[in-house]
Amino acid sequence: MRGIYKKIVLCLFISFTSLVGYGQEMDFESGAPTRRMFDERMLYTKWIVTNFLTEDKTWFWYTDVVYRRQSGLENNNLIENPLRFSVRPFFARQFGRFTRVHLNPIGLFVSDARLGQPTDLGSQSEYELRSTLEITQDAYVKKAGKEWINITHRWRFESRWRGVVEPIGPDWNFRTRYRTRFRIPLNGKHFYDNNVFYTVNYHELHLEFGPGVRLNQFSQNRNFFGVGYRFWDWARIDIGYLHQYNFRGDGMTIDMSRGPMFYLFIDYLSKLRIGRDKPRL
């Protein structure tokens, strides 16, 4: 557990120091540009459906669908303009109780520009194909000898082909993401018990590499805080607030995106009771 705590502290330290550095205006000579931050409102939604491929419940598949909307330049109407739609099918394997590996061969993303300034208006939608390899590890903090707080580390490695319908062809880049998530049951139940209420928060960093990446190698910092409820034993919802920083390629412009987030999980993996203090079903 000591190694896990060190990773958590390191991740939070990097997030804090990066935000402090990027959030301040630089001290340029008179007449030179300074950093700009646009405050934008978003509505985030995500739906995930999961099921097994084999009877031994080690291989499984799932599909996630993301749909996001955004406000206009001068209002807080969360659903006025489109922002993102994506569909990704994953195949995954469960290794033991706490480790999973996920692979999405190809996912389709349709994205619109974030509307922070007038020059963003009129931008065309961008079509992207993306491949994703993900490694997820779970750990638990125990209370009174029983597993209580669920801690999840997630590493994602993405190969992205952006602008695949453009006449000049796609722009390729590589992105790696690291997320730490904490889920705490509130009513004395285990996270994988039916009718459990819990709090959830996660923090994620994005680093990008490739010929099309300019001064935004550190591209995103994402933070979510919310509550969740499991029902029907195999479905759950999370509702909360997401606060995100996106750094543009000029290195001077930051989009601060924030707003409500809604997750719906049709979560057949819960039948594994992953992380319980008893053998897996």
Residue pairs with C-beta under 8 A, 6 or more apart in sequence:
1 139
1 141
4 139
4 151
4 153
7 153
7 180
8 151
8 180
11 178
11 180
11 203
11 205
12 180
12 203
14 205
15 203
15 205
15 221
15 223
18 205
18 218
18 221
19 221
19 245
22 35
22 218
22 245
22 247
22 254
23 37
23 254
24 35
25 34
25 35
26 34
26 35
28 34
33 252
34 252
35 252
35 253
35 254
36 252
36 253
36 254
37 253
37 254
37 255
37 256
38 114
38 116
38 117
38 253
38 254
38 255
38 256
39 256
39 258
40 70
40 71
40 114
40 115
40 116
40 255
40 256
40 257
40 258
41 70
41 71
41 76
41 77
41 78
41 257
41 258
41 259
42 68
42 69
42 70
42 71
42 78
42 83
42 242
42 244
42 257
42 258
42 259
43 68
43 69
43 70
43 78
43 79
43 259
43 260
44 66
44 68
44 242
44 259
44 260
44 261
44 262
45 66
45 67
45 68
45 261
45 262
45 263
46 64
46 65
46 66
46 67
46 261
46 262
46 263
46 264
47 64
47 65
47 263
47 264
47 266
48 62
48 63
48 64
48 65
48 263
48 264
48 265
48 266
48 267
49 62
49 63
49 266
50 60
50 61
50 62
50 265
50 266
50 267
50 268
50 269
51 60
51 61
51 62
51 268
52 59
52 60
52 61
52 268
53 59
53 60
53 61
53 91
57 94
57 271
57 272
57 280
57 281
58 93
58 94
58 95
59 91
59 92
59 93
59 94
60 91
60 92
60 93
60 94
60 268
60 269
61 89
61 90
61 91
61 92
62 89
62 90
62 92
63 87
63 88
63 89
63 90
64 86
64 87
64 88
64 90
65 85
65 86
65 87
66 84
66 85
66 86
67 84
67 85
68 82
68 83
68 84
68 85
69 78
69 79
69 80
69 81
69 82
69 83
70 78
70 80
70 81
70 82
70 83
70 112
70 114
70 115
70 257
71 77
71 78
71 80
71 81
71 115
72 80
72 81
72 115
73 115
73 116
73 117
73 118
73 121
78 259
78 260
81 112
81 115
82 112
82 125
83 111
83 112
83 114
84 109
84 110
84 111
84 112
85 109
85 110
86 107
86 108
86 109
86 110
87 107
87 108
88 104
88 107
88 108
88 130
88 132
89 104
89 105
89 107
90 102
90 103
90 104
90 132
90 134
91 102
91 103
91 104
91 105
92 100
92 101
92 102
92 103
92 134
93 100
93 101
94 100
94 272
94 274
95 101
97 138
97 274
97 275
97 280
98 137
98 138
98 139
98 274
98 275
99 135
99 136
99 137
99 138
100 135
100 136
100 137
101 133
101 134
101 135
101 136
102 132
102 133
102 134
102 135
102 136
103 132
103 133
103 134
104 130
104 131
104 132
104 133
104 134
105 131
106 129
106 130
106 131
107 129
107 130
107 131
107 132
108 127
108 128
108 129
109 126
109 127
109 128
109 129
109 130
110 125
110 126
110 127
110 128
111 125
111 126
111 128
112 123
112 125
112 126
113 120
113 123
114 120
114 246
114 255
114 257
115 121
116 253
116 255
126 162
126 163
127 163
127 164
127 165
128 160
128 161
128 162
128 163
128 164
129 160
129 161
129 164
129 170
130 158
130 159
130 160
130 161
131 158
131 159
132 156
132 157
132 158
132 159
133 156
133 157
133 158
134 154
134 155
134 156
134 157
135 154
135 155
136 152
136 153
136 154
136 155
137 152
137 153
137 154
138 150
138 151
138 152
138 274
138 275
139 150
139 151
139 152
139 153
140 147
140 148
140 149
140 150
140 151
140 275
141 147
141 148
141 149
141 151
142 148
143 149
146 190
146 277
147 190
147 275
147 276
147 277
148 184
148 185
149 182
149 183
149 184
150 181
150 182
150 183
150 184
150 191
150 275
151 180
151 181
151 182
152 179
152 180
152 181
152 183
152 202
153 178
153 179
153 180
154 177
154 178
154 179
154 180
154 181
155 176
155 177
155 178
156 175
156 176
156 177
156 178
156 179
157 174
157 175
157 176
157 177
158 174
158 175
158 176
158 177
159 172
159 174
160 172
160 173
160 174
160 175
161 170
161 171
161 172
162 170
162 171
162 172
162 173
162 212
163 169
163 170
163 171
164 170
171 211
171 212
172 210
172 211
172 212
173 208
173 209
173 210
173 211
173 212
173 213
174 208
174 209
174 210
175 206
175 207
175 208
175 209
175 219
176 206
176 207
176 209
177 204
177 205
177 206
177 207
178 204
178 205
179 202
179 203
179 204
179 205
179 222
180 202
180 203
180 204
181 200
181 201
181 202
182 199
182 200
182 201
182 202
183 191
183 198
183 199
183 200
183 228
184 198
184 199
184 200
185 191
185 193
185 196
185 197
185 198
186 196
186 197
186 198
186 199
187 195
187 196
187 197
189 195
189 196
190 196
190 273
190 275
190 276
191 198
191 230
191 275
192 230
192 270
192 272
192 273
192 274
192 275
192 276
193 230
194 230
194 231
194 232
194 233
195 229
195 230
195 231
196 229
196 230
197 227
197 228
197 229
198 227
198 228
198 229
198 230
199 225
199 226
199 227
199 228
200 224
200 225
200 226
200 227
200 228
200 238
200 240
201 223
201 224
201 225
201 226
201 240
202 222
202 223
202 224
203 221
203 222
203 223
203 224
204 220
204 221
204 222
204 223
205 218
205 220
205 221
206 218
206 219
206 220
206 221
206 222
207 217
207 218
207 219
208 216
208 217
208 219
209 217
213 219
213 249
214 249
214 250
214 251
215 247
215 249
215 250
215 251
215 252
216 247
216 248
216 249
216 251
218 247
219 246
219 247
220 244
220 245
220 246
220 247
221 244
221 245
222 242
222 243
222 244
222 245
223 242
223 243
223 244
224 240
224 241
224 242
224 243
224 261
225 240
225 241
226 238
226 239
226 240
226 241
226 261
227 238
227 239
227 240
228 236
228 237
228 238
228 239
228 263
229 236
229 237
230 236
230 267
230 270
231 237
233 270
233 271
234 266
234 267
234 268
234 270
234 271
235 264
235 265
235 266
235 267
236 264
236 265
236 267
236 270
237 262
237 263
237 264
237 265
238 261
238 262
238 263
238 265
239 260
239 261
239 262
239 263
240 260
240 261
241 258
241 259
241 260
241 261
242 257
242 258
242 259
242 260
242 261
243 256
243 257
243 258
244 256
244 257
244 258
245 254
245 255
245 256
245 257
246 254
246 255
246 257
247 253
247 254
247 255
248 254
248 255
271 281
272 280
272 281
273 280
273 281
274 280
